[in-house]
Amino acid sequence: MKRRRIYCILIISGLLFSACAALAKPIPAGFVSKEEHFDPHGFQDYTDYCKYQYTSTEPFRKDTRYHFITDDEIENVSGYFEDFYRWMKTENRLDEYDFNQTCISAGDYVLIKTKEGEPIGDSYYEKYDNYTLYFFDTESLTLFYIHNNT
């Protein structure tokens, strides 16, 4: 009986740990300042914009979730920021948004999470229906986080 209880506690603890890890945002430790603009009306559908300032590229060189942007990927990454800009404008939140797309270049780091292609009802998510993008600009040492699923 005690053995079963211990196994149950271990299984529940493991599930809770896994759930917490899955919810954690991949923002590497080590940022020295932050500016966060979370959607004040967001619950299930929301648009968030945040910036995190670092003193070096080291946290991103060590984080295997991020990869280098190649010349071929610049247009793809820019497309997310263009879509995001439109949503911030639609929501009258451009005073919170100061991203300049010209900073996107090969050698920067990116992590893109999207539901593109996943089923939703009788259809599928399209490219800009639900995405989260983490973009680290190596020149300014700034991590930009954008999320939109409105």
Secondary structure as the mmCIF struct_conf table of DSSP 4:
data_model
#
loop_
_struct_conf.conf_type_id
_struct_conf.id
_struct_conf.beg_label_comp_id
_struct_conf.beg_label_asym_id
_struct_conf.beg_label_seq_id
_struct_conf.end_label_comp_id
_struct_conf.end_label_asym_id
_struct_conf.end_label_seq_id
HELX_RH_AL_P HELX_RH_AL_P1 LYS A 2 LEU A 23
BEND BEND1 ALA A 24 ALA A 24
TURN_TY1_P TURN_TY1_P1 ALA A 29 GLY A 30
BEND BEND2 VAL A 32 VAL A 32
STRN STRN1 SER A 33 HIS A 37
TURN_TY1_P TURN_TY1_P2 PRO A 40 HIS A 41
BEND BEND3 PHE A 43 ASP A 45
STRN STRN2 THR A 47 GLN A 53
BEND BEND4 THR A 55 THR A 55
BEND BEND5 THR A 57 THR A 57
HELX_RH_AL_P HELX_RH_AL_P2 GLU A 58 LYS A 62
TURN_TY1_P TURN_TY1_P3 THR A 64 ARG A 65
STRN STRN3 HIS A 67 PHE A 68
HELX_LH_PP_P HELX_LH_PP_P1 ILE A 69 THR A 70
HELX_RH_3T_P HELX_RH_3T_P1 ASP A 71 GLU A 73
HELX_RH_AL_P HELX_RH_AL_P3 ILE A 74 THR A 90
TURN_TY1_P TURN_TY1_P4 GLU A 91 ASN A 92
HELX_RH_3T_P HELX_RH_3T_P2 LEU A 94 GLU A 96
HELX_RH_3T_P HELX_RH_3T_P3 GLN A 101 CYS A 103
TURN_TY1_P TURN_TY1_P5 ALA A 106 GLY A 107
STRN STRN4 TYR A 109 THR A 114
TURN_TY1_P TURN_TY1_P6 GLU A 116 GLY A 117
STRN STRN5 PRO A 119 ILE A 120
TURN_TY1_P TURN_TY1_P7 GLY A 121 ASP A 122
STRN STRN6 SER A 123 TYR A 124
TURN_TY1_P TURN_TY1_P8 LYS A 127 ASP A 129
BEND BEND6 ASN A 130 ASN A 130
STRN STRN7 TYR A 131 ASP A 137
TURN_TY1_P TURN_TY1_P9 THR A 138 LEU A 141
STRN STRN8 THR A 142 ASN A 148
#
